[in-house]
Amino acid sequence: MRDEVSMRTVMLEGAEAPRFYISRLSNVLENLALEEYLYDSFTPGELYFLVYADDDAVVLGRHQNPWIECPVGALKAAGTPIARRSSGGGTVFHDRGNLTFSFITEKKYFDKERNLAFVRNALLRLGIEGAISPRGDILVAGRKISGNAQCFRKEKALHHGTLLVRTDTDRLRASLGFCGITIRTHAVASVPHPVANLAEFRPGLTVDEVIEALWNEFADNFTPVARSGPVTITELPSAAEELVLKNASWDWVYGHTPRFSVTLPIADDGSGSSLELEVSEGAVVSAVLTTAAARTDLTERLSGIRFSSGEIAERLRRSGIRDSEELAAAVAKERF
């Protein structure tokens, strides 16, 4: 059964026609930049709706720790980008079978339930009936096919989410989950839930068919816009290029991580020897080596270095401390 929902209430009298954008870009850093560019250039009283699908990537929520949320070393080795978005929420895996949708509206008209009902109604056009969970996910047969998050900036609201159409669930599972080291933090943690692809409920379903259903739902809500059709984006606006650089920067992806502490085992002999690090803005601020014989403060030698197994190992090799090679090898094998 369709939800009674009207998107017209987000429009101010006399505003321009709402805009439905389809990005044909496939680079996660470019699509996140495009989304932020539209958010920044948004005119109050309008409504933007954007859809896109990326090549393989992992996207963190704004306040998350990448070393908890994904196997950082393995993803780097595989060439899979790790990105951070401007909204909160959990970490998600993107691929060409996972469609992202974004609502950009005035903050005073933001209505999460209405937006989700709009997406649910679009899925009904495909013969798929979803249910909105208390957490705001969209479930089909009790399994999650869509999660979402939002952020607010001055008088603007961005509400975006994903739709699992025909994502590679094996790659999804391999790309999410902690990288094997013990971390203590107050960063926001993802809440796992069994997932499903929409194509399981409508075999053969494609991402473009889901886009068409969303467009038809949008056009029915805004009759004038149906005459001009959706706007297809095949090239990133030049004004958004700086946002790509920001999205790709180490300072944003890793340096924005909330403060955390970590204990790295450095011996397999049961001695409990470990390297204890305190990390702030992605860089080491204190370091203590604990062995059966003593506790050695290494802060002076490691302070300021990025939290990277390779960089820490190299600094240890050049530190001149006792057993530096063994320490470096133990850290390097952790692959973070």
CORSULQUI-V841180 format. One record per pair of residues at least 12 apart in sequence whose ideal C-beta (glycine too) atoms are under 7 Angstrom apart, sorted by the first residue. I is the first residue (numbers start at 1). J is the second residue. If there is no record, write none. Layout:
i->I j->J
i->I j->J
//
This chain:
i->2 j->121
i->2 j->124
i->3 j->117
i->3 j->120
i->3 j->121
i->5 j->114
i->5 j->117
i->5 j->118
i->5 j->121
i->6 j->221
i->7 j->47
i->7 j->118
i->7 j->221
i->7 j->222
i->8 j->221
i->8 j->222
i->9 j->109
i->10 j->47
i->10 j->105
i->10 j->109
i->11 j->45
i->11 j->47
i->12 j->45
i->15 j->45
i->15 j->46
i->16 j->46
i->17 j->222
i->17 j->224
i->17 j->225
i->18 j->46
i->18 j->47
i->18 j->222
i->18 j->225
i->19 j->48
i->19 j->231
i->20 j->49
i->20 j->215
i->20 j->218
i->20 j->225
i->20 j->230
i->20 j->231
i->21 j->48
i->21 j->49
i->21 j->50
i->21 j->230
i->21 j->231
i->21 j->233
i->22 j->51
i->22 j->211
i->22 j->230
i->22 j->232
i->22 j->233
i->23 j->50
i->23 j->52
i->23 j->233
i->24 j->232
i->24 j->233
i->24 j->234
i->25 j->52
i->25 j->233
i->25 j->236
i->26 j->53
i->26 j->54
i->26 j->55
i->26 j->96
i->27 j->54
i->27 j->55
i->28 j->54
i->28 j->57
i->28 j->59
i->28 j->81
i->28 j->83
i->28 j->94
i->29 j->81
i->29 j->83
i->29 j->244
i->29 j->247
i->29 j->248
i->30 j->236
i->30 j->244
i->31 j->52
i->31 j->54
i->32 j->83
i->32 j->85
i->32 j->247
i->33 j->236
i->33 j->240
i->33 j->243
i->33 j->244
i->33 j->247
i->34 j->233
i->34 j->236
i->34 j->240
i->35 j->50
i->35 j->102
i->35 j->160
i->36 j->86
i->36 j->243
i->37 j->237
i->37 j->239
i->37 j->240
i->37 j->243
i->38 j->50
i->38 j->104
i->39 j->104
i->39 j->156
i->39 j->158
i->42 j->104
i->42 j->156
i->44 j->106
i->44 j->155
i->45 j->106
i->47 j->105
i->48 j->104
i->49 j->102
i->49 j->103
i->49 j->218
i->50 j->102
i->51 j->99
i->51 j->100
i->51 j->101
i->51 j->211
i->51 j->214
i->52 j->100
i->53 j->96
i->53 j->98
i->53 j->99
i->53 j->100
i->53 j->207
i->54 j->94
i->54 j->95
i->55 j->95
i->55 j->96
i->56 j->80
i->56 j->94
i->56 j->95
i->56 j->171
i->57 j->80
i->57 j->81
i->57 j->83
i->57 j->94
i->58 j->70
i->58 j->75
i->58 j->80
i->58 j->82
i->58 j->91
i->58 j->93
i->58 j->175
i->59 j->83
i->59 j->85
i->59 j->91
i->59 j->92
i->59 j->94
i->60 j->82
i->60 j->83
i->60 j->84
i->60 j->91
i->61 j->85
i->61 j->87
i->61 j->88
i->61 j->89
i->61 j->90
i->61 j->91
i->61 j->149
i->61 j->188
i->62 j->84
i->62 j->85
i->62 j->86
i->62 j->87
i->62 j->88
i->63 j->88
i->63 j->187
i->63 j->188
i->63 j->258
i->64 j->91
i->64 j->187
i->64 j->188
i->65 j->183
i->65 j->185
i->65 j->187
i->65 j->257
i->65 j->258
i->65 j->260
i->66 j->82
i->66 j->253
i->66 j->254
i->66 j->257
i->67 j->179
i->67 j->181
i->67 j->183
i->67 j->336
i->68 j->178
i->68 j->183
i->68 j->187
i->68 j->189
i->69 j->91
i->69 j->176
i->69 j->190
i->70 j->82
i->70 j->91
i->70 j->175
i->70 j->176
i->70 j->177
i->70 j->179
i->71 j->177
i->71 j->179
i->72 j->179
i->72 j->336
i->73 j->179
i->73 j->309
i->73 j->335
i->73 j->336
i->74 j->335
i->75 j->175
i->80 j->175
i->82 j->253
i->83 j->247
i->83 j->253
i->84 j->252
i->84 j->253
i->84 j->256
i->86 j->151
i->87 j->149
i->87 j->150
i->87 j->151
i->87 j->158
i->87 j->160
i->88 j->149
i->88 j->151
i->88 j->188
i->89 j->147
i->89 j->149
i->90 j->147
i->90 j->190
i->90 j->191
i->91 j->176
i->91 j->190
i->92 j->147
i->92 j->162
i->93 j->171
i->93 j->172
i->93 j->175
i->93 j->176
i->95 j->167
i->95 j->168
i->95 j->171
i->97 j->165
i->97 j->166
i->97 j->167
i->97 j->168
i->97 j->207
i->98 j->162
i->98 j->164
i->98 j->165
i->98 j->167
i->99 j->162
i->99 j->163
i->99 j->165
i->99 j->207
i->99 j->210
i->99 j->211
i->100 j->160
i->100 j->162
i->101 j->119
i->101 j->160
i->101 j->161
i->101 j->163
i->101 j->214
i->102 j->158
i->102 j->160
i->103 j->115
i->103 j->159
i->104 j->156
i->104 j->158
i->105 j->157
i->106 j->155
i->106 j->156
i->106 j->157
i->107 j->152
i->107 j->155
i->107 j->156
i->107 j->157
i->110 j->157
i->110 j->159
i->112 j->136
i->112 j->150
i->112 j->159
i->115 j->159
i->116 j->132
i->116 j->136
i->116 j->138
i->118 j->217
i->119 j->138
i->119 j->146
i->120 j->132
i->120 j->138
i->121 j->217
i->122 j->213
i->122 j->214
i->122 j->217
i->123 j->213
i->125 j->213
i->125 j->216
i->125 j->217
i->126 j->202
i->126 j->205
i->126 j->209
i->126 j->213
i->127 j->202
i->128 j->140
i->128 j->198
i->128 j->201
i->128 j->202
i->130 j->145
i->136 j->148
i->137 j->193
i->140 j->196
i->140 j->201
i->141 j->196
i->143 j->194
i->143 j->195
i->143 j->196
i->144 j->193
i->144 j->194
i->144 j->195
i->145 j->163
i->145 j->164
i->145 j->196
i->145 j->198
i->146 j->161
i->146 j->162
i->146 j->163
i->147 j->161
i->147 j->162
i->148 j->160
i->148 j->161
i->163 j->198
i->163 j->210
i->164 j->195
i->164 j->196
i->164 j->197
i->164 j->198
i->165 j->197
i->165 j->198
i->165 j->199
i->165 j->205
i->165 j->207
i->165 j->210
i->166 j->197
i->166 j->199
i->166 j->205
i->167 j->197
i->169 j->195
i->169 j->197
i->179 j->336
i->181 j->262
i->181 j->264
i->181 j->334
i->181 j->336
i->182 j->262
i->182 j->263
i->183 j->260
i->183 j->262
i->184 j->260
i->184 j->261
i->185 j->258
i->185 j->260
i->186 j->258
i->187 j->257
i->187 j->258
i->187 j->260
i->198 j->210
i->215 j->230
i->254 j->282
i->255 j->281
i->255 j->282
i->257 j->282
i->259 j->279
i->259 j->280
i->260 j->279
i->261 j->276
i->261 j->277
i->261 j->278
i->262 j->277
i->262 j->279
i->263 j->276
i->264 j->331
i->264 j->334
i->266 j->327
i->266 j->330
i->271 j->291
i->271 j->292
i->273 j->290
i->273 j->291
i->273 j->292
i->274 j->290
i->275 j->287
i->275 j->289
i->275 j->331
i->276 j->288
i->276 j->290
i->279 j->307
i->282 j->306
i->282 j->307
i->283 j->304
i->283 j->305
i->283 j->306
i->283 j->307
i->284 j->302
i->284 j->303
i->284 j->304
i->284 j->305
i->284 j->307
i->285 j->303
i->286 j->299
i->287 j->299
i->287 j->302
i->301 j->315
i->301 j->319
i->302 j->315
i->308 j->336
i->309 j->331
i->309 j->332
i->309 j->334
i->309 j->335
i->309 j->336
i->310 j->332
i->312 j->331
i->313 j->328
i->313 j->331
i->313 j->332
i->316 j->328
i->316 j->331
//
